[in-house]
Amino acid sequence: MAKKTLIQATDPQKQFWADESKFTAFIGGIGSGKTFAGALKVLTMPSNSTGMVLAPTFPMLRTASLRAFLEIARPAGLIESFNKSDYEMVLKGNRTIYWRSADNPDRLRGPNLGWVWMDESAMMSKETWLIAIGRLRQSPGQAWMTSTPRGTRHWLYDLVKKAHVSVTTATSASNLFNPDDFVSSVSSIGSADWQRQELGGEFVEPGGTLYKRHWFQSVEQLPDGERLSVRSWDTAATSGGGDHSVGLRMHRIDGKYYVDSVIRGQWGPDELDTIQQQTAETDGQAVSIILEREPGSAGKRINQYTRLALTDFYVFEESHTGGKYQRALPSAKEAARGGIVLVKGNWITAFLDEIADFNGEKDQVDDQVDGLSLAFNYLFRKVGVSL
């Protein structure tokens, strides 16, 4: 028998749950209770229904959407079974949930569904939304999104502006269950437009950059504590011109991410091999190595050669998922919270100059951004949540 659980909610959350429209959206600032609202709405779906929960990446699915849901459903005794291999769950009332990542929308085309929840939908593509609602072939035929907005040039804004979805809005301050100093502490690190978007939940005209220079605090040295370390490599192998090769080292210590080394240059293949080998030996075996897997057979062969050359070290590969801007979003959100710290060195000025200009457009200098994204996303995925 399911247990009775007292749920405390904000006024925007109550408004969202009461909205019975076919397509709904909870648009709010960080900490406004969006994910909680989306997770609890799952539990209102009828008996014998089948639904899908989507997040931009699998780490975000596991550490945010699923975690929020488990915090509600487990104490209430509502979970009948959970297959962790397939990430399929059955609730009381014979309700089935598929937990999925949206990094490859075409993989979502299979099942017929009664409902869909897209968490942080602004970090997904419009194609994901269209595919998801195209799967609604069963009762009750509902889809809802929870997200922080991403400017007035975004597909989510178009849906809202054209009234294709029924919208509930919430500010970060509307969530009275946050710590007393949450809003004031976060607002001190962002621009006025950033505050309107990230705290006010407003659709703001984009300012042309993703990262802000002042988000990145610097320290003299790494703090003590248990650490998880990685050196990411975004390679170009072009001597004397073109893109740079970048090796960025990052550590996760006590919940924060520290960058303490960025190596960059326009090296040919032989010189790059030597530098990677020397860098690995200097870093030591405690620092894993992550390589970006370029599309095509040539990229695969290059990484195979690099792995053989670095056979004494832990080397992993990361395939492309989404565009550069999408891959950079998780590290930008972490930096906005003050979660990425730089250890002082002569590399910092060039690093900050590049990321402050980044907006995801083609032909930009973005090699250090790629290195940052690769390292952060790898460490974020490694931490995860134990289920």
C-alpha positions as CSV (number, residue, x, y, z in Angstrom):
1,M,0.0,0.0,0.0
2,A,1.3,3.5,-0.9
3,K,2.1,5.7,2.0
4,K,0.6,9.1,2.5
5,T,3.1,11.9,2.0
6,L,2.6,15.6,2.8
7,I,3.8,17.7,-0.2
8,Q,4.7,21.4,0.4
9,A,4.4,23.5,-2.7
10,T,4.7,27.0,-4.0
11,D,1.8,28.9,-5.6
12,P,3.3,28.6,-9.1
13,Q,3.7,24.8,-8.6
14,K,0.1,24.5,-7.6
15,Q,-1.0,26.5,-10.6
16,F,1.0,24.3,-12.9
17,W,-0.4,21.1,-11.5
18,A,-4.0,22.5,-11.8
19,D,-3.5,23.2,-15.5
20,E,-5.1,20.4,-17.5
21,S,-4.1,21.7,-21.0
22,K,-2.6,19.2,-23.4
23,F,0.7,21.0,-23.6
24,T,2.0,22.9,-20.6
25,A,5.3,24.5,-19.5
26,F,6.7,25.6,-16.1
27,I,9.2,28.3,-17.0
28,G,11.2,29.6,-14.1
29,G,14.5,30.8,-12.7
30,I,17.1,28.5,-11.1
31,G,15.9,27.1,-7.8
32,S,12.2,28.0,-8.6
33,G,11.1,24.3,-8.1
34,K,10.7,23.5,-11.8
35,T,12.0,19.9,-11.7
36,F,10.1,19.1,-8.5
37,A,6.9,20.4,-10.2
38,G,7.6,18.2,-13.3
39,A,8.4,15.2,-11.2
40,L,5.3,15.3,-9.1
41,K,3.1,15.8,-12.2
42,V,4.3,12.3,-13.3
43,L,2.5,10.9,-10.3
44,T,-0.8,12.4,-11.4
45,M,-0.8,10.3,-14.6
46,P,-3.6,7.7,-14.7
47,S,-3.4,3.9,-14.1
48,N,-2.2,1.8,-17.0
49,S,-0.5,4.8,-18.7
50,T,3.0,4.8,-20.3
51,G,5.2,7.9,-20.3
52,M,8.7,9.1,-21.0
53,V,10.9,11.5,-19.0
54,L,13.6,13.3,-21.0
55,A,16.6,15.4,-20.0
56,P,19.3,16.9,-22.3
57,T,22.0,14.4,-21.2
58,F,22.1,11.2,-19.3
59,P,24.0,12.7,-16.4
60,M,21.4,15.5,-16.1
61,L,18.6,12.8,-16.2
62,R,20.3,10.9,-13.4
63,T,21.4,13.7,-11.1
64,A,18.4,16.0,-11.5
65,S,15.1,14.6,-13.0
66,L,15.4,11.1,-11.7
67,R,16.8,12.2,-8.4
68,A,13.9,14.6,-7.8
69,F,11.4,12.0,-8.7
70,L,12.9,9.4,-6.4
71,E,12.8,11.8,-3.5
72,I,9.0,11.9,-3.9
73,A,8.1,8.4,-5.0
74,R,10.4,6.3,-2.8
75,P,9.1,7.6,0.6
76,A,5.6,7.2,-0.7
77,G,6.2,3.6,-1.7
78,L,5.0,4.1,-5.2
79,I,7.7,2.3,-7.1
80,E,7.0,-1.3,-8.0
81,S,10.1,-2.0,-10.0
82,F,13.1,-0.2,-11.6
83,N,15.2,-1.9,-14.3
84,K,18.5,0.0,-14.0
85,S,19.9,-1.6,-17.2
86,D,17.1,-0.2,-19.4
87,Y,16.1,2.7,-17.1
88,E,12.5,1.6,-17.2
89,M,10.3,1.9,-14.1
90,V,6.9,0.6,-13.1
91,L,4.8,2.5,-10.5
92,K,1.7,1.3,-8.6
93,G,-1.3,1.4,-10.9
94,N,0.6,-0.3,-13.7
95,R,2.2,3.0,-14.8
96,T,5.3,2.6,-16.9
97,I,8.1,5.2,-17.2
98,Y,10.9,5.3,-19.7
99,W,13.8,7.5,-18.5
100,R,15.8,8.8,-21.5
101,S,18.5,11.2,-22.7
102,A,17.6,13.6,-25.5
103,D,21.2,13.8,-26.9
104,N,20.1,11.7,-29.9
105,P,16.4,12.5,-30.7
106,D,16.0,9.9,-33.4
107,R,16.4,7.2,-30.7
108,L,13.1,8.4,-29.2
109,R,10.9,7.4,-32.1
110,G,10.0,3.9,-30.9
111,P,7.4,3.8,-28.2
112,N,3.8,4.9,-28.2
113,L,3.2,7.1,-25.2
114,G,0.5,8.6,-23.1
115,W,2.6,11.5,-21.7
116,V,6.0,13.1,-21.9
117,W,8.0,15.3,-19.5
118,M,10.9,17.3,-20.9
119,D,13.1,18.6,-18.0
120,E,15.4,21.6,-18.9
121,S,13.8,21.6,-22.4
122,A,15.5,24.8,-23.5
123,M,18.7,22.7,-23.6
124,M,17.1,20.3,-26.1
125,S,16.4,20.8,-29.8
126,K,13.1,21.6,-31.3
127,E,13.3,18.3,-33.1
128,T,13.2,16.5,-29.7
129,W,9.9,18.3,-28.9
130,L,8.3,17.4,-32.2
131,I,9.4,13.8,-32.0
132,A,8.2,13.6,-28.4
133,I,4.7,14.9,-29.0
134,G,4.5,12.7,-32.1
135,R,4.7,9.7,-29.8
136,L,1.5,10.7,-27.9
137,R,-0.8,8.0,-29.2
138,Q,-2.3,6.9,-26.0
139,S,-4.3,8.4,-23.1
140,P,-4.1,11.0,-21.6
141,G,-2.0,12.5,-24.4
142,Q,-0.2,15.2,-22.4
143,A,3.3,16.7,-22.6
144,W,4.9,19.2,-20.2
145,M,8.2,21.0,-20.1
146,T,10.1,22.5,-17.2
147,S,13.0,24.8,-18.0
148,T,14.9,28.0,-17.5
149,P,14.4,30.2,-20.6
150,R,17.1,30.7,-23.2
151,G,16.4,34.0,-24.9
152,T,14.0,35.3,-27.5
153,R,15.6,33.5,-30.5
154,H,14.9,30.1,-29.1
155,W,12.3,27.6,-30.2
156,L,10.8,27.4,-26.7
157,Y,10.1,31.2,-26.8
158,D,8.4,30.7,-30.2
159,L,6.0,28.1,-28.7
160,V,5.2,30.4,-25.8
161,K,4.8,33.5,-27.9
162,K,2.4,31.7,-30.3
163,A,0.5,30.2,-27.3
164,H,1.1,26.6,-28.4
165,V,1.7,25.7,-24.8
166,S,0.0,26.9,-21.6
167,V,2.7,28.5,-19.4
168,T,3.2,28.9,-15.7
169,T,6.1,31.2,-14.7
170,A,8.0,31.4,-11.5
171,T,11.0,33.4,-10.2
172,S,13.7,32.0,-8.0
173,A,12.4,34.2,-5.1
174,S,9.0,32.5,-5.4
175,N,10.4,29.3,-3.9
176,L,10.2,29.9,-0.2
177,F,11.8,26.5,0.5
178,N,15.2,27.8,-0.8
179,P,17.9,28.8,1.8
180,D,17.3,32.4,3.0
181,D,20.4,33.8,1.2
182,F,20.0,31.7,-2.0
183,V,18.8,34.5,-4.3
184,S,21.0,37.2,-2.9
185,S,24.1,35.0,-3.2
186,V,23.4,34.0,-6.8
187,S,22.4,37.4,-8.0
188,S,25.8,38.9,-6.9
189,I,27.6,37.0,-9.7
190,G,25.5,37.8,-12.8
191,S,24.7,40.8,-15.0
192,A,21.3,42.4,-15.0
193,D,20.2,40.4,-18.1
194,W,21.5,37.2,-16.6
195,Q,19.5,37.8,-13.4
196,R,16.4,38.4,-15.4
197,Q,16.8,35.1,-17.2
198,E,18.3,32.9,-14.5
199,L,16.5,34.3,-11.5
200,G,13.5,36.0,-13.0
201,G,12.6,33.3,-15.5
202,E,12.3,35.8,-18.3
203,F,13.0,35.4,-22.0
204,V,15.8,37.9,-22.5
205,E,17.3,39.1,-25.8
206,P,20.7,37.3,-26.0
207,G,23.8,39.4,-25.3
208,G,26.0,37.4,-27.7
209,T,28.1,35.4,-25.2
210,L,27.5,32.4,-23.1
211,Y,30.1,32.8,-20.3
212,K,30.9,35.9,-18.2
213,R,34.5,36.6,-17.2
214,H,33.6,37.5,-13.6
215,W,32.0,34.1,-13.0
216,F,35.4,32.6,-12.7
217,Q,37.1,33.2,-9.3
218,S,40.9,32.5,-9.0
219,V,42.9,31.0,-6.2
220,E,46.6,30.6,-5.6
221,Q,46.6,26.8,-5.4
222,L,44.4,23.7,-5.3
223,P,42.7,23.1,-2.0
224,D,43.4,19.9,0.0
225,G,40.8,17.1,-0.2
226,E,39.9,14.0,-2.2
227,R,39.9,14.8,-5.9
228,L,38.8,13.4,-9.2
229,S,41.1,14.6,-12.0
230,V,41.1,14.7,-15.8
231,R,43.1,16.2,-18.7
232,S,40.9,16.8,-21.8
233,W,42.5,17.1,-25.2
234,D,40.9,18.9,-28.1
235,T,43.4,18.4,-30.9
236,A,44.0,20.0,-34.3
237,A,47.4,18.7,-35.3
238,T,48.1,21.7,-37.6
239,S,51.6,23.1,-37.4
240,G,52.0,26.9,-37.4
241,G,48.4,27.8,-38.3
242,G,44.7,27.0,-38.0
243,D,43.1,25.8,-34.9
244,H,45.0,25.2,-31.7
245,S,45.3,22.0,-29.8
246,V,44.3,22.3,-26.2
247,G,45.0,20.2,-23.2
248,L,43.0,21.3,-20.2
249,R,43.3,19.8,-16.7
250,M,40.4,19.9,-14.3
251,H,39.8,18.5,-10.8
252,R,36.6,18.0,-8.8
253,I,37.3,18.7,-5.1
254,D,34.5,19.1,-2.5
255,G,31.8,19.8,-5.0
256,K,33.7,22.4,-7.0
257,Y,35.6,22.2,-10.3
258,Y,39.2,23.6,-10.5
259,V,41.1,24.3,-13.7
260,D,44.8,24.5,-13.0
261,S,46.5,24.0,-16.4
262,V,45.8,24.8,-20.0
263,I,48.3,23.8,-22.6
264,R,47.7,25.1,-26.1
265,G,49.6,25.5,-29.4
266,Q,49.6,24.9,-33.1
267,W,51.5,21.7,-33.3
268,G,52.0,19.2,-36.1
269,P,51.2,15.5,-35.4
270,D,54.7,14.4,-34.3
271,E,55.1,17.4,-32.0
272,L,51.6,16.9,-30.6
273,D,52.3,13.3,-29.8
274,T,55.5,14.3,-27.9
275,I,53.7,17.0,-25.9
276,Q,50.8,14.7,-25.0
277,Q,53.2,12.0,-23.8
278,Q,55.3,14.5,-21.7
279,T,52.1,16.1,-20.3
280,A,50.7,12.7,-19.3
281,E,54.0,11.8,-17.5
282,T,54.0,15.1,-15.7
283,D,50.3,14.8,-14.6
284,G,50.7,11.2,-13.5
285,Q,48.3,8.2,-13.5
286,A,45.9,9.9,-11.1
287,V,44.9,12.2,-13.9
288,S,42.7,10.4,-16.5
289,I,42.9,11.5,-20.1
290,I,39.8,12.2,-22.2
291,L,40.0,12.5,-26.0
292,E,37.4,14.1,-28.2
293,R,36.3,11.5,-30.8
294,E,36.0,13.3,-34.1
295,P,33.4,11.9,-36.6
296,G,34.6,9.5,-39.3
297,S,37.1,6.8,-39.5
298,A,40.1,9.2,-39.6
299,G,39.3,10.5,-36.1
300,K,38.9,7.0,-34.8
301,R,42.3,6.0,-36.1
302,I,44.0,9.1,-34.6
303,N,42.6,8.3,-31.2
304,Q,43.6,4.6,-31.5
305,Y,47.1,5.7,-32.1
306,T,47.1,8.1,-29.2
307,R,45.7,5.5,-26.9
308,L,48.6,3.1,-27.9
309,A,51.1,5.8,-27.3
310,L,49.6,6.5,-23.8
311,T,49.1,2.9,-22.9
312,D,50.4,3.4,-19.3
313,F,47.6,5.9,-18.5
314,Y,43.8,5.8,-18.2
315,V,42.6,7.1,-21.6
316,F,38.9,7.5,-22.5
317,E,37.0,8.9,-25.6
318,E,34.0,11.1,-25.8
319,S,31.8,11.3,-28.9
320,H,30.2,14.5,-30.1
321,T,26.6,15.0,-28.8
322,G,24.9,18.2,-30.0
323,G,26.6,21.4,-31.1
324,K,29.4,23.3,-29.4
325,Y,27.0,25.7,-27.7
326,Q,24.9,22.8,-26.3
327,R,27.9,21.0,-25.0
328,A,29.1,24.2,-23.3
329,L,25.9,24.9,-21.5
330,P,26.4,22.6,-18.5
331,S,29.8,24.2,-17.7
332,A,28.4,27.7,-18.2
333,K,25.6,27.0,-15.7
334,E,28.1,25.6,-13.2
335,A,30.4,28.7,-13.7
336,A,27.4,31.0,-13.2
337,R,26.9,29.5,-9.7
338,G,30.6,30.0,-8.9
339,G,31.3,26.3,-9.2
340,I,34.3,26.6,-11.6
341,V,37.5,28.0,-10.1
342,L,40.8,28.9,-11.8
343,V,44.2,28.3,-10.2
344,K,46.4,31.2,-11.1
345,G,48.8,30.8,-14.0
346,N,50.0,32.5,-17.1
347,W,47.3,30.7,-19.2
348,I,44.3,32.4,-17.5
349,T,44.2,35.7,-19.6
350,A,44.0,33.9,-22.9
351,F,41.5,31.4,-21.5
352,L,39.1,34.1,-20.2
353,D,39.5,36.1,-23.4
354,E,38.3,33.2,-25.5
355,I,35.4,31.9,-23.4
356,A,34.1,35.5,-22.8
357,D,33.8,35.9,-26.6
358,F,32.2,32.5,-27.2
359,N,28.6,32.4,-28.7
360,G,28.7,29.1,-30.6
361,E,29.0,30.7,-34.1
362,K,31.1,29.1,-36.8
363,D,34.7,30.2,-37.4
364,Q,35.1,31.3,-33.8
365,V,38.3,30.5,-31.8
366,D,36.8,28.0,-29.4
367,D,39.4,25.3,-28.7
368,Q,39.6,26.2,-25.0
369,V,35.8,26.2,-24.7
370,D,35.8,22.7,-26.2
371,G,38.5,21.6,-23.7
372,L,36.5,23.0,-20.8
373,S,33.2,21.4,-22.0
374,L,34.9,18.0,-22.5
375,A,36.6,18.0,-19.1
376,F,33.6,19.3,-17.1
377,N,31.0,17.0,-18.8
378,Y,33.3,14.0,-18.2
379,L,33.7,14.8,-14.4
380,F,30.0,15.7,-14.0
381,R,29.0,12.3,-15.5
382,K,31.5,10.5,-13.3
383,V,30.1,11.9,-10.1
384,G,26.4,11.0,-10.8
385,V,24.0,9.7,-8.1
386,S,23.9,6.2,-6.6
387,L,20.6,4.5,-7.3
